[in-house]
Amino acid sequence: MNKKEEKLLIEKVKLFTPFSKLENVRFTEQPDLIANLNSKKIGIEITECFQDDSLKGSDLKKFRSFKRKIGRLLTNNITYKIPYHLFIDIDKNLNIKSNEHELLLQKTKRFLDNNINEVQNNKVFDFGEQEINIKGIININLFFTNDLPNNFFGESDYGIIPKFTNQQLNFILNKKDKKLKKYQNCDEYWLLIREGDMTAASFSKIKIDYFETNFTKVFMYRIFKNELIELKN
């Protein structure tokens, strides 16, 4: 997560106790932010979870980053008289270098120029893999609407949504607990886990048994439910 995403997350969780009681919040490094609660100095580390989290990281996270980069490249460079919401499905095995992104953009722009006729408010264009015939692009869907101030890229991911269990939590704690000794000195350390903003980073239920950690408190913020869960208090 970048600092912009971290700040947006904090704005959301500040609506919930105990984050609503924090004062003098300042963003730092190691931990991600420091705040005051009564007479205590609270260090807060922010992270996110993915369905395939492991000690080696998450392939879904890497793919999401790549997919977002392509989606934003398209929405920033392909414009019409009406803003649109773009959904694009990309083959997870697609592996192109940064210097090839421009070629992908030009191929996609050429295809859309040839296949999108009259643009109208609330009109949808949906193209399948055989129509598109661009390596790695499975589906392109554009929804034109005057309700959007600018072009917008959305993500579409499908599949069975698992539960968030101690398995996923322990992968996160194993990484974060090791870094605690490098953090600035604080009276308490909190860990805030953001449930992801796409299906591959979402969970059907939270099912956590007893666990050990050096963090004083552990929270999870569920984006789609706008819910803050305290996993350890």
C-alpha positions in Angstrom: 0.0 0.0 0.0 1.2 3.5 -0.8 0.9 6.5 1.6 -2.2 7.8 -0.3 -4.0 4.5 0.3 -2.9 4.4 3.9 -4.3 7.9 4.5 -7.6 6.9 2.9 -7.8 3.9 5.1 -7.2 5.9 8.3 -9.9 8.3 7.3 -12.3 5.3 7.1 -11.3 3.7 10.4 -11.3 7.0 12.3 -15.1 6.5 12.3 -14.7 3.6 14.7 -13.5 3.2 18.2 -10.6 3.3 19.3 -9.3 5.0 16.1 -11.8 7.8 16.6 -10.1 8.7 19.9 -6.6 9.1 18.4 -5.0 12.5 18.4 -2.0 14.1 16.7 -1.9 11.5 13.9 1.3 11.7 11.8 2.5 9.4 9.1 6.0 8.0 9.5 8.0 5.0 8.6 8.5 2.0 10.9 5.7 2.1 11.9 3.5 3.6 9.2 2.0 6.2 11.6 2.2 7.4 15.2 -0.6 8.9 17.2 -1.5 9.7 20.8 -4.2 8.1 22.9 -4.6 9.7 26.3 -1.1 9.7 27.6 0.2 6.8 25.4 2.2 6.9 22.2 0.6 4.5 19.7 2.5 3.1 16.8 0.3 1.7 14.0 1.5 -0.6 11.2 -0.8 -0.9 8.1 -0.9 -3.9 5.8 -3.3 -5.7 3.5 -4.3 -9.4 3.0 -4.7 -11.6 0.0 -6.2 -15.0 -0.5 -2.9 -16.5 -1.5 -0.6 -14.8 1.1 2.5 -16.9 1.8 6.0 -16.3 3.0 6.9 -15.7 -0.6 4.3 -13.0 -0.9 1.2 -12.9 -3.1 1.0 -13.6 -6.8 -2.5 -12.1 -6.8 -1.1 -8.8 -5.3 1.5 -8.7 -8.1 -1.1 -9.3 -10.7 -3.5 -6.7 -9.3 -0.7 -4.1 -9.5 0.0 -5.0 -13.1 -3.7 -5.0 -14.0 -4.3 -1.7 -12.4 -1.3 -0.2 -14.2 -2.7 -1.3 -17.6 -6.3 -0.2 -16.7 -5.1 3.3 -15.7 -2.9 3.5 -18.8 -6.0 2.9 -20.9 -8.4 5.2 -19.0 -5.8 8.0 -19.0 -5.1 7.8 -22.8 -8.4 6.7 -24.4 -11.1 9.4 -24.1 -14.6 10.0 -25.4 -17.1 12.8 -25.1 -18.7 10.9 -22.2 -16.7 9.4 -19.2 -16.7 5.6 -19.0 -16.2 2.8 -16.4 -13.7 0.3 -17.8 -13.6 -3.4 -16.8 -10.9 -5.4 -18.4 -10.0 -9.1 -17.9 -6.4 -9.9 -18.5 -4.8 -13.4 -18.7 -2.9 -14.0 -15.4 -0.1 -15.6 -17.5 0.4 -12.5 -19.5 4.0 -11.3 -19.0 4.9 -8.1 -20.8 7.7 -5.6 -20.0 7.2 -2.0 -19.3 8.5 -1.0 -22.7 5.7 -3.1 -24.3 2.9 -1.3 -22.5 2.7 1.4 -25.1 2.2 -1.2 -27.9 -0.6 -2.8 -25.9 -2.2 0.6 -25.4 -2.0 1.4 -29.2 -3.5 -2.0 -30.1 -6.4 -1.6 -27.6 -7.0 2.0 -28.7 -7.1 0.9 -32.4 -9.5 -1.9 -31.6 -11.9 0.4 -29.7 -11.7 3.1 -32.4 -12.8 0.5 -34.9 -15.6 -1.0 -32.8 -17.2 1.7 -30.7 -19.7 3.7 -32.8 -22.0 6.2 -31.3 -21.4 6.9 -27.6 -24.4 7.6 -25.4 -25.1 8.0 -21.8 -25.8 4.7 -20.0 -24.6 2.7 -23.1 -22.5 -0.5 -22.6 -20.0 -2.0 -25.0 -18.8 -5.5 -24.2 -16.1 -7.4 -26.2 -14.9 -10.9 -25.9 -11.5 -12.5 -26.5 -12.2 -13.6 -30.0 -13.4 -10.2 -31.1 -10.5 -8.4 -29.4 -7.8 -10.7 -30.7 -5.1 -9.0 -28.6 -2.7 -11.3 -26.8 -3.6 -11.5 -23.1 -6.8 -9.5 -23.2 -9.8 -11.7 -22.4 -12.6 -9.2 -22.1 -13.2 -5.4 -22.4 -16.3 -3.8 -21.0 -17.0 0.0 -21.1 -20.0 1.6 -19.5 -20.6 5.2 -20.5 -22.2 7.4 -17.9 -22.4 11.2 -17.3 -22.5 10.3 -13.5 -18.7 9.9 -13.6 -16.5 13.0 -13.5 -13.7 11.2 -15.2 -12.9 7.8 -16.8 -12.7 5.1 -14.1 -11.1 1.7 -14.0 -12.8 -1.0 -12.0 -11.6 -4.6 -11.3 -13.6 -7.8 -12.0 -12.4 -11.0 -10.4 -14.4 -14.2 -10.0 -14.2 -17.5 -8.0 -15.0 -19.0 -4.7 -14.3 -16.6 -1.8 -12.6 -18.4 1.1 -12.7 -17.6 4.8 -9.9 -15.5 6.5 -8.4 -17.9 9.0 -5.3 -18.2 11.2 -3.4 -19.4 8.1 -3.6 -16.1 6.3 -3.2 -14.1 9.6 0.0 -16.0 10.6 1.6 -15.2 7.2 1.1 -11.5 8.0 2.2 -11.8 11.7 5.3 -13.7 10.8 6.5 -10.8 8.6 5.3 -7.9 10.8 6.4 -9.3 14.2 10.0 -9.5 13.0 10.0 -5.9 12.1 8.7 -4.6 15.4 12.2 -4.3 17.0 13.1 -1.8 14.3 10.2 0.5 15.0 10.3 3.8 16.8 9.7 3.4 20.6 6.0 3.5 21.4 3.9 2.5 24.4 1.7 0.3 22.3 1.9 -1.2 18.7 -1.3 -1.8 16.7 -1.5 -3.7 13.5 -4.3 -2.7 11.0 -5.0 -5.2 8.2 -7.0 -4.0 5.3 -9.2 -6.6 3.5 -8.5 -6.0 -0.1 -10.6 -4.0 -2.6 -11.0 -6.8 -5.1 -12.4 -10.3 -5.0 -9.0 -11.9 -4.9 -8.3 -10.0 -1.7 -11.7 -10.5 -0.1 -13.0 -13.2 2.3 -16.4 -14.6 3.0 -16.0 -14.8 6.7 -13.4 -14.0 9.4 -12.7 -17.2 11.5 -9.8 -16.6 13.8 -8.8 -18.8 16.8 -6.3 -17.9 19.5 -3.0 -16.5 18.2 0.1 -14.9 19.6 1.7 -11.7 18.5 3.9 -8.9 19.9 1.4 -6.4 18.7 -0.8 -4.9 21.5 -3.9 -4.9 19.2 -4.7 -6.3 15.8 -7.6 -5.0 13.7 -9.1 -5.8 10.3 -11.0 -3.3 8.2 -13.4 -4.9 5.7 -13.9 -2.5 2.8 -17.0 -3.9 1.3 -18.8 -4.1 4.6 -17.3 -0.9 6.1 -16.6 -2.8 9.2 -13.7 -2.7 11.7 -13.0 -6.0 13.6 -10.7 -6.2 16.6 -8.9 -9.5 16.3 -6.8 -9.0 19.4 -7.5 -6.5 22.2 
